């Protein structure tokens, strides 16, 4: 069947609006929109009907009537030529029931749903009832149509273009600030505000500050997550926040050197313009001598996986003060230092974190150790190791769960009495 015959059969059997008709030929003659194309096809069919008046009066009547019912008014003239006074009742579109003619209205509703939300990029999605897609599929298989596009593409493209015009916002499908989901046929809009991310590094100059909130949310506000995250949450008017650290240190452990990288994710922010320099300065002033925030800046989603991966892998340097149960000579210390160089440590999950983490054996590299005698039973150690190695257990051996350990190789009971992360390899 040629295209003219196909179109004729389609419009005689199904009432179709211009968009739904033209969309079945979307990939042909791409320079035109579906609506325009549908209208042009109807024009062609109406001309065809007029040429049929002499030869096939019945056929011409049938076609002109179907076109008029599908909303093509010039066909009324054709019917007049046929001297037929017919009561024409326009039929709703078989596929969209008229939704496609309401896209401007839907776009305006979607645009107004953004009031009070700051965003510069938007993506538009849509929800189409299964029934509508099934009807379109039925038409495609019935008439062997191979050049159509899915109704979703047209809805999202058209609404997106109108919102761009109405609001001066950019459509960005990859990383939009906001995603609008428009439902067909009613035009209801769901507003999905995408998270905003900030990154930076923190230095913890004293012990006693936990990295994240306690799971029971005691509200004391004393964690690093809350100290840095709360002002961001307030300024962005977000609903909640998530803290992603490049690893973590125990509350009693200091974190110095270049600082520990982190990303803070704010969920459903209404504001995206934040005075980061002001926030950083205020935190650093308020927590002077205790906590420092460095390089606070905007981030994106990729930085979350970066801090997660690097948090585990990044090379870390620790300074520890170790107390021995009996004295040690300088010569033994030198020997111990060489034994603690470039070795693999097999570490079962420490007893103290077993409740939170699964029991497994981790293999971590200890690259370099420097030992300094403070007094015959007190040693200052610097360990350079792979991220994820538990240092307190590296020192005390955790009753044989960490092997080899400082304690085992020193042949003495050893306890970590002070610990500080002095450097973390750069990752973001
Ligand atoms: Zn339609």
Boltz pocket constraint, residues with backbone or C-beta under 6 A from the ligand:
constraints:
  - pocket:
      binder: B
      contacts: [[A, 16], [A, 17], [A, 18], [A, 19], [A, 20], [A, 21], [A, 93], [A, 94], [A, 95], [A, 96], [A, 97], [A, 98], [A, 99], [A, 100]]
      max_distance: 6.0
